[in-house]
């Protein structure tokens, strides 16, 4: 099967790149790292105003009425510039609040500043005032007390959350929670795709400029191979991300396999790309002054979000063996 983005999705990617690139950047991520009270751009308010955050919310509730693939296209651009908050949060919340029109509209217009708690440190908890969680088989919306730690990657808004009063928004909804988790893994992988691709691009650009022994360092075989290996993983990840995002609406039975495969490869591809970026820069790549460590920080944090890559690959193996047995 041949698959590619259509013209509308390419235009969406271009618009998202313009919007996100005008505010978010590695420089902004560095500023947030040096001052943990600094807002991470574009920020929740501006992201909601742009309409990109609510792409998957139905039009009748104030959203864009788009597909998960549309959101993944935007998420890739967000990953390239280390933007915050994460579109993962909006994607999961849109699924979990699907039968609650009033709160879905609040998600779309910014009246509901929500994050999703899986029991550990909560993505985008900083700046949220309500939290979706699974209690038993029920999805609840709760208030909570947020405790922020010193961040590895401040753009992720991670914090510990102690939930307080909770209201059931979807009873007997364990399956709904699982779908939202899979959707979140797809968008996390899409963000990782953008971050990894940009890391490789920066590495390639540098190897054309930096000379050693009278030659660009990119002409040396060891440097070429390192960058090509990272690039190949990025392009493999691209195929997995588009497949997983497409499957969410067009082939739901494929979503568990596709989402976990994308999540697993995103973790390893981004880490390889970030480490290669550091290595090709030599000594300067290991310093605080260079932005390479910002990509490495994102890789280290994202590897553990929504389950680590080992758990994702285990699930891929389980699903593949179960399919073979049938």
C-alpha positions as CSV (number, residue, x, y, z in Angstrom):
1,X,0.0,0.0,0.0
2,X,1.3,3.5,-0.9
3,X,0.6,6.1,1.7
4,X,1.4,9.8,1.8
5,X,0.0,13.0,3.1
6,X,-2.5,14.8,1.0
7,X,-2.3,18.5,-0.1
8,X,-4.5,19.7,2.8
9,X,-2.3,17.9,5.3
10,X,0.8,19.4,3.8
11,X,-0.8,22.8,4.0
12,X,-1.7,22.1,7.6
13,X,1.9,21.2,8.3
14,X,3.1,24.4,6.8
15,X,0.7,26.5,8.8
16,X,1.6,24.7,12.0
17,X,5.3,25.2,11.3
18,X,4.8,28.9,10.8
19,X,2.8,29.3,14.0
20,X,4.9,27.1,16.2
21,X,8.2,28.3,14.8
22,X,7.2,31.9,15.5
23,X,7.2,31.3,19.3
24,X,8.7,28.0,20.3
25,X,12.4,27.2,19.8
26,X,15.4,25.5,21.5
27,X,16.3,29.0,22.8
28,X,12.9,29.2,24.6
29,X,13.4,25.7,25.9
30,X,16.7,26.7,27.3
31,X,15.1,29.8,29.0
32,X,12.6,27.5,30.7
33,X,15.4,25.3,31.9
34,X,17.3,28.2,33.4
35,X,14.1,29.7,34.9
36,X,11.5,27.1,35.9
37,X,8.9,29.8,36.3
38,X,9.2,30.8,32.7
39,X,6.3,29.9,30.4
40,X,7.1,27.3,27.6
41,X,5.8,28.7,24.3
42,X,3.5,28.7,22.6
43,X,1.7,27.9,25.9
44,X,-1.7,26.5,26.5
45,X,-3.7,29.7,25.8
46,X,-2.1,30.4,22.5
47,X,-2.1,26.8,21.4
48,X,-5.9,26.6,22.0
49,X,-6.4,30.0,20.2
50,X,-4.6,28.7,17.2
51,X,-7.1,25.8,16.8
52,X,-4.4,23.2,16.4
53,X,-4.9,21.8,19.9
54,X,-8.6,20.9,19.2
55,X,-8.2,19.5,15.8
56,X,-9.8,16.2,16.8
57,X,-12.7,17.7,18.7
58,X,-15.9,17.6,16.6
59,X,-16.9,20.9,15.0
60,X,-20.2,21.0,16.9
61,X,-18.2,21.3,20.1
62,X,-15.9,24.1,18.8
63,X,-13.1,21.9,17.5
64,X,-11.7,21.3,14.0
65,X,-13.5,18.0,13.3
66,X,-10.3,16.6,11.9
67,X,-8.6,13.2,12.2
68,X,-5.8,11.9,14.3
69,X,-3.6,12.0,11.3
70,X,-4.3,15.7,11.0
71,X,-3.2,16.2,14.6
72,X,-0.1,14.0,14.0
73,X,1.0,16.3,11.2
74,X,0.8,19.3,13.6
75,X,2.5,17.3,16.4
76,X,5.5,16.6,14.2
77,X,6.0,20.3,13.7
78,X,5.6,20.9,17.5
79,X,8.4,18.3,18.1
80,X,10.8,20.1,15.8
81,X,10.8,23.2,17.9
82,X,10.4,21.6,21.4
83,X,7.0,23.3,21.8
84,X,4.8,23.0,24.9
85,X,2.3,21.9,26.1
86,X,2.2,18.6,24.4
87,X,-0.6,17.8,21.9
88,X,-0.6,14.3,23.5
89,X,-2.7,15.8,26.4
90,X,-5.3,17.3,24.1
91,X,-5.5,14.2,22.0
92,X,-6.2,12.0,25.0
93,X,-8.6,14.4,26.6
94,X,-10.6,14.6,23.4
95,X,-11.1,10.9,23.5
96,X,-11.9,10.7,27.2
97,X,-14.4,13.6,27.1
98,X,-16.1,12.4,23.9
99,X,-19.5,11.8,25.7
100,X,-19.3,15.0,27.7
101,X,-20.2,17.9,25.3
102,X,-19.9,20.7,27.8
103,X,-16.4,19.7,28.9
104,X,-15.4,18.9,25.3
105,X,-16.3,22.4,24.4
106,X,-14.2,23.6,27.4
107,X,-11.2,21.7,26.1
108,X,-11.7,23.4,22.7
109,X,-12.1,26.9,23.9
110,X,-9.6,26.8,26.7
111,X,-12.1,27.0,29.6
112,X,-10.9,23.5,30.8
113,X,-7.2,23.4,31.5
114,X,-6.8,19.7,31.9
115,X,-4.0,17.1,32.1
116,X,-4.2,13.3,32.1
117,X,-2.8,11.3,35.1
118,X,-1.6,7.8,34.7
119,X,-0.4,7.5,38.3
120,X,3.2,8.8,38.0
121,X,4.5,12.2,37.0
122,X,1.8,13.9,34.9
123,X,2.6,15.3,31.5
124,X,1.5,19.0,31.3
125,X,0.5,19.1,34.9
126,X,2.1,22.5,35.2
127,X,-0.6,24.9,34.1
128,X,-3.5,22.5,34.5
129,X,-6.2,22.8,37.1
130,X,-8.2,19.6,36.4
131,X,-7.0,16.1,35.9
132,X,-8.5,13.1,34.1
133,X,-7.7,9.7,35.7
134,X,-8.9,6.1,35.7
135,X,-10.3,5.0,39.0
136,X,-11.4,1.4,38.9
137,X,-13.1,1.2,35.5
138,X,-14.4,4.8,35.6
139,X,-12.8,7.8,34.0
140,X,-13.0,10.7,36.5
141,X,-12.2,14.4,36.4
142,X,-10.6,15.7,39.6
143,X,-8.9,18.7,41.1
144,X,-5.4,18.1,42.4
145,X,-2.4,19.4,44.2
146,X,0.6,19.8,41.9
147,X,4.2,19.4,43.1
148,X,6.8,20.3,40.5
149,X,10.3,18.8,40.6
150,X,13.5,20.1,39.0
151,X,12.9,19.2,35.4
152,X,15.1,17.3,33.0
153,X,13.0,18.7,30.1
154,X,11.0,21.7,31.3
155,X,8.9,21.8,28.0
156,X,7.0,18.7,29.2
157,X,5.5,20.4,32.3
158,X,5.9,17.2,34.4
159,X,4.8,17.2,38.0
160,X,3.5,15.0,40.7
161,X,-0.3,15.3,41.3
162,X,-2.3,14.3,44.3
163,X,-5.9,14.0,43.2
164,X,-8.7,15.5,45.3
165,X,-12.4,15.5,44.7
166,X,-13.3,13.5,41.7
167,X,-16.4,13.3,39.5
168,X,-17.1,10.3,37.2
169,X,-17.3,11.5,33.5
170,X,-17.4,8.0,31.9
171,X,-18.5,4.9,33.9
172,X,-17.2,1.5,33.0
173,X,-14.8,3.1,30.5
174,X,-11.6,1.0,30.8
175,X,-11.7,0.4,27.0
176,X,-12.1,4.1,26.4
177,X,-9.1,4.8,28.6
178,X,-7.1,2.2,26.6
179,X,-8.0,3.9,23.3
180,X,-7.0,7.3,24.6
181,X,-3.7,5.8,25.7
182,X,-3.0,4.4,22.3
183,X,-4.0,7.7,20.7
184,X,-1.6,9.4,23.1
185,X,1.2,7.1,22.1
186,X,0.6,7.9,18.4
187,X,0.9,11.7,19.0
188,X,3.9,11.3,21.3
189,X,5.6,9.3,18.5
190,X,4.7,12.1,16.0
191,X,6.3,14.7,18.3
192,X,9.3,12.4,18.6
193,X,9.5,12.2,14.8
194,X,9.7,15.9,14.5
195,X,12.3,16.2,17.3
196,X,14.5,13.4,15.8
197,X,14.3,14.8,12.3
198,X,15.4,18.2,13.4
199,X,18.3,16.8,15.4
200,X,19.5,14.9,12.3
201,X,19.2,18.1,10.2
202,X,21.2,20.1,12.6
203,X,23.9,17.4,12.7
204,X,24.1,17.3,8.9
205,X,24.3,21.1,8.6
206,X,27.1,21.2,11.1
207,X,29.2,18.5,9.4
208,X,29.1,20.6,6.2
209,X,30.5,23.6,8.0
210,X,33.1,22.1,10.4
211,X,36.4,21.2,8.9
212,X,39.2,18.9,10.2
213,X,42.4,18.2,8.4
214,X,41.4,20.4,5.5
215,X,38.1,18.6,4.9
216,X,34.4,19.0,6.0
217,X,33.9,16.4,8.8
218,X,30.9,15.2,6.9
219,X,33.2,13.7,4.3
220,X,34.6,11.2,6.9
221,X,33.0,7.8,6.7
222,X,32.4,7.3,10.4
223,X,30.5,10.6,10.6
224,X,28.5,9.8,7.5
225,X,27.5,6.4,8.8
226,X,26.4,7.7,12.2
227,X,24.1,10.3,10.5
228,X,22.7,7.9,7.9
229,X,21.8,5.4,10.6
230,X,19.9,8.1,12.5
231,X,18.2,9.3,9.3
232,X,17.1,5.8,8.4
233,X,15.5,5.3,11.8
234,X,13.7,8.6,11.5
235,X,12.2,7.7,8.1
236,X,11.2,4.3,9.4
237,X,9.5,6.1,12.3
238,X,7.7,8.4,9.8
239,X,6.1,5.4,8.2
240,X,5.0,3.9,11.5
241,X,3.6,7.2,12.7
242,X,1.5,7.8,9.6
243,X,0.3,4.2,9.7
244,X,-0.7,4.4,13.3
245,X,-2.5,7.8,12.9
246,X,-4.4,6.5,9.9
247,X,-5.3,3.3,11.7
248,X,-7.0,5.2,14.5
249,X,-9.9,6.0,12.3
250,X,-9.6,3.8,9.2
251,X,-8.6,0.4,10.7
252,X,-9.1,0.4,14.5
253,X,-8.1,-3.3,14.8
254,X,-4.6,-2.3,13.7
255,X,-4.2,0.6,16.1
256,X,-2.8,-1.4,19.1
257,X,0.0,-2.9,17.1
258,X,0.7,0.3,15.1
259,X,0.6,2.6,18.2
260,X,2.9,0.5,20.2
261,X,5.3,0.0,17.3
262,X,5.4,3.8,16.8
263,X,5.9,4.5,20.5
264,X,8.8,2.0,20.8
265,X,10.6,3.2,17.7
266,X,10.1,6.8,18.5
267,X,11.9,6.3,21.8
268,X,14.9,4.6,20.3
269,X,15.1,6.8,17.1
270,X,14.9,10.0,19.1
271,X,17.6,8.9,21.5
272,X,19.9,7.8,18.6
273,X,19.3,11.1,16.8
274,X,20.0,13.2,19.9
275,X,23.2,11.3,20.8
276,X,24.4,11.4,17.3
277,X,23.9,15.2,17.3
278,X,26.0,15.5,20.3
279,X,28.7,13.2,19.0
280,X,29.2,14.9,15.6
281,X,29.6,18.2,17.3
282,X,32.6,16.8,19.3
283,X,33.6,18.7,22.4
284,X,31.1,21.6,22.0
285,X,28.3,19.1,21.7
286,X,28.8,18.0,25.3
287,X,28.6,21.6,26.7
288,X,25.8,23.5,28.3
289,X,26.3,26.3,25.7
290,X,25.2,24.1,22.8
291,X,21.5,23.3,22.2
292,X,22.2,19.6,21.5
293,X,21.5,18.7,25.1
294,X,18.0,20.0,24.8
295,X,17.2,17.4,22.2
296,X,18.9,14.8,24.4
297,X,16.8,15.9,27.4
298,X,13.6,15.5,25.3
299,X,14.7,12.0,24.3
300,X,15.4,10.9,27.8
301,X,12.0,12.1,29.1
302,X,9.9,10.9,26.2
303,X,11.3,7.5,26.4
304,X,9.5,6.9,29.6
305,X,6.2,8.8,28.9
306,X,3.1,6.6,28.5
307,X,5.1,3.5,29.1
308,X,8.7,2.9,28.0
309,X,10.0,1.4,24.8
310,X,10.6,-2.0,26.3
311,X,6.9,-2.3,27.3
312,X,5.9,-1.1,23.9
313,X,8.0,-3.7,22.0
314,X,6.7,-6.4,24.4
315,X,3.2,-5.5,23.4
316,X,4.1,-5.5,19.7
317,X,5.5,-9.0,20.1
318,X,2.5,-10.2,22.1
319,X,0.1,-8.9,19.5
320,X,2.1,-10.3,16.6
321,X,2.2,-13.8,18.2
322,X,-1.5,-13.7,19.0
323,X,-2.2,-12.8,15.4
324,X,0.1,-15.6,14.1
325,X,-1.7,-18.1,16.4
326,X,-5.0,-17.2,14.9
